[in-house]
């Protein structure tokens, strides 16, 4: 040991230079390391949910939660399990030990749920297995608001969504707090009676027209060409001019029988920022 100290003392400049070079190399390596502000964190937990419209909380606990807990409690590596019963719903949350084999445990959970599902009463919907994945949480939320018509704000949001999703680090930018546009057709029963058109005829015409029909291929000396009959609706005028019935020289269209207008679907959710309704984009990397 003394010999090593004496050797280093006799070559002090070389040792100091070696230390400085090591520090510089470490600093450069640290600066060049890839860093992530929102790293993926895998949580060893699963959540099983079973919708059952109309069931009470008491019956949900007895008929849904109990069979699930009985079948799932024997899983390998299970650390804790808890159930939730409410009106029209049942769920079971499971936490596993770290170092779990997610693929194997997911398969075991499906096998156990298949056994539990056989004990469910009629009316229970298909169960779903969800994992907690932080990579699916939005890293940033962009809120759009202003004194604009709803249709204009939605168009701006759709343009921004397309631009954000074109960026390489962005997986998706989901829209929330908006209402999708729809075409509303309000049938006038008096017009149906006046034109002698039944409701069944009207429904059949609309159903048979809003679709794309493939008509096969046409072969020629220059090659084969696909033939299709486009009959899907592209805009509001196509719906208005849809022929329903022919009486003599006159063609009765859907616009003659109903009021057609462009509107929005019923609101299913609301996004707010500082107390104002907004259209929000949830950006997921």
PLY file of the C-alpha trace (Angstrom):
ply
format ascii 1.0
element vertex 285
property float x
property float y
property float z
element edge 284
property int vertex1
property int vertex2
end_header
0.00 0.00 0.00
2.85 2.39 0.87
4.47 1.62 -2.47
1.34 2.69 -4.36
1.21 5.97 -2.40
4.90 6.63 -3.07
4.41 5.85 -6.78
1.46 8.26 -7.01
3.32 10.97 -5.07
6.27 10.70 -7.44
3.99 11.17 -10.41
1.63 13.80 -8.98
1.15 15.70 -12.22
0.18 12.57 -14.14
-2.25 11.49 -11.41
-3.89 14.94 -11.28
-4.21 15.01 -15.07
-5.76 11.54 -15.00
-8.31 12.67 -12.38
-9.19 15.79 -14.39
-9.65 13.73 -17.56
-11.86 11.27 -15.69
-14.03 14.11 -14.37
-14.33 15.64 -17.84
-15.22 12.29 -19.39
-17.87 11.71 -16.71
-19.35 15.18 -17.23
-19.51 14.70 -21.00
-21.10 11.28 -20.61
-23.70 12.64 -18.21
-24.52 15.52 -20.56
-24.94 13.11 -23.46
-27.18 10.63 -21.65
-30.78 10.59 -22.95
-33.16 11.97 -20.33
-36.94 11.78 -20.16
-39.09 14.18 -18.19
-42.01 11.72 -17.97
-40.49 8.22 -17.83
-42.67 5.12 -18.14
-43.39 3.63 -14.72
-44.91 0.18 -14.62
-47.23 -0.29 -11.65
-47.86 -3.95 -10.73
-51.62 -3.52 -10.46
-54.71 -4.55 -12.44
-58.34 -3.50 -12.26
-61.24 -5.68 -13.39
-64.59 -4.01 -14.02
-67.99 -5.55 -14.80
-70.91 -3.33 -15.90
-74.40 -4.61 -15.02
-77.14 -2.11 -15.84
-79.89 -1.98 -13.23
-78.25 -4.04 -10.47
-78.24 -2.61 -6.94
-75.09 -2.08 -4.89
-76.06 -4.88 -2.46
-76.71 -7.39 -5.23
-73.56 -6.28 -7.05
-71.46 -7.11 -3.98
-73.10 -10.49 -3.45
-73.47 -11.67 -7.05
-70.48 -10.06 -8.78
-67.77 -8.92 -6.36
-67.78 -12.02 -4.15
-67.32 -14.55 -7.00
-64.56 -12.41 -8.50
-62.70 -12.08 -5.20
-63.00 -15.85 -4.60
-61.51 -16.75 -7.99
-58.84 -14.02 -8.07
-57.56 -14.37 -4.51
-55.49 -17.47 -5.38
-53.31 -15.74 -8.00
-49.54 -16.08 -7.60
-47.77 -12.94 -6.41
-50.98 -11.22 -5.30
-50.22 -8.66 -2.61
-53.67 -7.18 -1.94
-57.17 -7.26 -3.41
-60.16 -4.99 -2.87
-63.64 -4.86 -4.38
-66.03 -2.04 -5.24
-69.78 -2.47 -5.63
-72.15 0.25 -6.77
-75.39 0.57 -8.66
-74.95 -0.93 -12.11
-71.27 -1.74 -11.61
-68.73 -4.00 -9.89
-64.95 -3.80 -9.81
-61.94 -5.50 -8.25
-58.51 -3.88 -7.80
-55.44 -6.11 -7.43
-51.89 -5.19 -6.45
-49.03 -7.60 -7.11
-45.46 -7.91 -5.91
-42.78 -6.03 -7.84
-41.00 -8.15 -10.40
-44.28 -9.65 -11.60
-44.61 -11.41 -14.95
-47.36 -9.28 -16.45
-48.05 -11.56 -19.41
-48.50 -14.64 -17.23
-50.58 -12.84 -14.61
-52.85 -11.32 -17.25
-53.49 -14.81 -18.62
-54.17 -16.12 -15.09
-56.59 -13.25 -14.43
-58.50 -14.02 -17.62
-58.77 -17.70 -16.66
-60.00 -16.77 -13.19
-62.48 -14.25 -14.58
-63.84 -16.82 -17.02
-64.58 -19.07 -14.04
-66.16 -16.18 -12.12
-68.18 -15.06 -15.16
-69.87 -18.45 -15.28
-71.34 -17.65 -11.85
-72.68 -14.21 -12.83
-76.46 -13.81 -13.24
-77.89 -13.16 -16.68
-77.56 -9.53 -17.74
-73.93 -8.94 -16.79
-71.91 -7.35 -19.57
-68.43 -8.44 -20.71
-65.74 -7.77 -18.13
-62.66 -5.67 -18.90
-59.14 -5.89 -17.48
-57.26 -2.61 -17.20
-53.68 -1.96 -16.15
-52.32 1.24 -14.64
-49.98 2.70 -17.26
-48.59 6.19 -16.65
-47.54 6.46 -20.28
-51.25 6.75 -21.17
-51.70 9.80 -18.93
-51.50 13.18 -20.70
-48.25 15.06 -20.11
-49.84 18.38 -21.06
-53.39 19.66 -21.55
-54.08 22.46 -24.02
-57.31 24.40 -23.41
-58.97 26.41 -26.19
-61.58 29.00 -25.29
-62.83 32.31 -26.59
-65.83 34.29 -27.85
-66.23 32.09 -30.93
-69.05 29.97 -32.31
-68.83 26.36 -31.21
-68.32 25.14 -34.77
-65.39 27.54 -35.32
-63.75 26.54 -32.04
-64.10 22.87 -32.94
-62.52 23.45 -36.36
-59.55 25.22 -34.75
-59.20 22.37 -32.25
-59.24 19.75 -35.03
-56.54 21.65 -36.95
-54.38 21.91 -33.83
-54.95 18.23 -33.07
-53.68 17.26 -36.53
-50.59 19.44 -36.13
-49.79 18.05 -32.67
-50.22 14.42 -33.72
-47.87 15.00 -36.65
-45.04 15.63 -34.18
-42.81 12.59 -33.67
-42.78 12.59 -29.81
-46.60 12.82 -29.61
-48.58 9.57 -29.60
-52.02 11.21 -29.67
-53.82 14.43 -28.77
-57.33 13.48 -27.69
-60.13 16.04 -27.82
-62.38 16.45 -24.78
-65.19 18.81 -23.89
-66.43 19.02 -27.48
-69.51 17.85 -29.33
-69.26 16.13 -32.70
-71.28 17.49 -35.58
-74.26 15.54 -36.81
-77.06 15.89 -39.34
-80.48 15.97 -37.71
-83.46 14.83 -39.78
-86.86 15.67 -38.30
-89.63 13.75 -40.07
-92.96 15.53 -40.55
-95.80 12.97 -40.21
-98.20 15.25 -42.09
-95.85 15.36 -45.09
-95.52 11.56 -45.04
-99.28 11.24 -45.16
-99.61 13.89 -47.88
-97.07 12.15 -50.13
-98.34 8.66 -49.20
-94.95 7.51 -47.90
-94.70 5.07 -45.01
-92.07 5.21 -42.28
-90.75 1.80 -43.35
-90.14 2.98 -46.91
-88.32 6.05 -45.65
-86.06 4.09 -43.30
-85.28 1.53 -46.03
-84.26 4.24 -48.49
-81.92 5.96 -46.03
-80.34 2.67 -44.89
-79.74 1.34 -48.40
-78.15 4.53 -49.70
-75.58 5.56 -47.09
-73.00 2.91 -48.00
-70.24 2.07 -50.46
-70.95 -0.86 -52.78
-68.17 -2.83 -54.46
-69.25 -4.06 -57.92
-66.31 -6.34 -58.73
-63.75 -5.90 -61.49
-63.71 -5.16 -65.19
-60.97 -6.91 -67.12
-59.64 -5.50 -70.37
-56.58 -5.84 -72.57
-54.78 -3.16 -70.54
-55.53 -4.69 -67.15
-58.19 -5.14 -64.44
-60.08 -2.22 -62.93
-62.07 -2.21 -59.70
-65.64 -0.93 -59.98
-67.48 0.65 -57.05
-70.80 2.42 -56.67
-70.34 5.40 -54.31
-73.61 6.12 -52.53
-72.42 7.44 -49.18
-73.43 10.91 -48.01
-70.70 13.53 -48.40
-72.58 16.67 -47.34
-75.98 17.92 -46.25
-77.25 18.42 -49.82
-76.83 14.71 -50.60
-79.25 13.90 -47.80
-81.67 16.64 -48.85
-81.75 15.42 -52.48
-82.06 11.71 -51.62
-84.92 10.31 -53.77
-87.53 8.48 -51.75
-90.44 7.92 -54.15
-91.47 8.67 -57.73
-94.99 9.87 -58.53
-95.47 10.44 -62.21
-92.91 12.95 -63.40
-92.07 14.13 -59.89
-89.37 12.72 -57.64
-90.09 13.03 -53.92
-86.88 13.63 -52.00
-86.08 13.41 -48.31
-86.02 17.21 -48.17
-89.71 17.22 -49.12
-90.59 15.01 -46.16
-88.36 16.26 -43.37
-86.49 19.20 -41.93
-82.74 18.64 -42.30
-80.22 20.70 -40.38
-76.60 20.50 -39.27
-76.29 20.43 -35.48
-74.28 18.84 -32.65
-74.64 15.63 -30.68
-75.83 15.74 -27.08
-73.03 16.72 -24.72
-71.45 13.70 -23.03
-68.79 15.62 -21.05
-67.55 19.10 -20.25
-64.05 20.57 -20.01
-63.56 23.74 -17.94
-60.66 26.09 -17.30
-61.01 28.95 -14.82
-64.75 28.36 -14.79
-65.14 28.66 -18.59
-66.16 25.91 -20.98
-63.25 24.92 -23.20
-62.21 22.41 -25.81
-59.20 20.58 -24.37
-56.50 18.55 -26.07
-54.86 15.91 -23.88
-51.39 15.27 -25.27
-49.95 11.79 -24.69
-46.33 11.07 -25.56
0 1
1 2
2 3
3 4
4 5
5 6
6 7
7 8
8 9
9 10
10 11
11 12
12 13
13 14
14 15
15 16
16 17
17 18
18 19
19 20
20 21
21 22
22 23
23 24
24 25
25 26
26 27
27 28
28 29
29 30
30 31
31 32
32 33
33 34
34 35
35 36
36 37
37 38
38 39
39 40
40 41
41 42
42 43
43 44
44 45
45 46
46 47
47 48
48 49
49 50
50 51
51 52
52 53
53 54
54 55
55 56
56 57
57 58
58 59
59 60
60 61
61 62
62 63
63 64
64 65
65 66
66 67
67 68
68 69
69 70
70 71
71 72
72 73
73 74
74 75
75 76
76 77
77 78
78 79
79 80
80 81
81 82
82 83
83 84
84 85
85 86
86 87
87 88
88 89
89 90
90 91
91 92
92 93
93 94
94 95
95 96
96 97
97 98
98 99
99 100
100 101
101 102
102 103
103 104
104 105
105 106
106 107
107 108
108 109
109 110
110 111
111 112
112 113
113 114
114 115
115 116
116 117
117 118
118 119
119 120
120 121
121 122
122 123
123 124
124 125
125 126
126 127
127 128
128 129
129 130
130 131
131 132
132 133
133 134
134 135
135 136
136 137
137 138
138 139
139 140
140 141
141 142
142 143
143 144
144 145
145 146
146 147
147 148
148 149
149 150
150 151
151 152
152 153
153 154
154 155
155 156
156 157
157 158
158 159
159 160
160 161
161 162
162 163
163 164
164 165
165 166
166 167
167 168
168 169
169 170
170 171
171 172
172 173
173 174
174 175
175 176
176 177
177 178
178 179
179 180
180 181
181 182
182 183
183 184
184 185
185 186
186 187
187 188
188 189
189 190
190 191
191 192
192 193
193 194
194 195
195 196
196 197
197 198
198 199
199 200
200 201
201 202
202 203
203 204
204 205
205 206
206 207
207 208
208 209
209 210
210 211
211 212
212 213
213 214
214 215
215 216
216 217
217 218
218 219
219 220
220 221
221 222
222 223
223 224
224 225
225 226
226 227
227 228
228 229
229 230
230 231
231 232
232 233
233 234
234 235
235 236
236 237
237 238
238 239
239 240
240 241
241 242
242 243
243 244
244 245
245 246
246 247
247 248
248 249
249 250
250 251
251 252
252 253
253 254
254 255
255 256
256 257
257 258
258 259
259 260
260 261
261 262
262 263
263 264
264 265
265 266
266 267
267 268
268 269
269 270
270 271
271 272
272 273
273 274
274 275
275 276
276 277
277 278
278 279
279 280
280 281
281 282
282 283
283 284
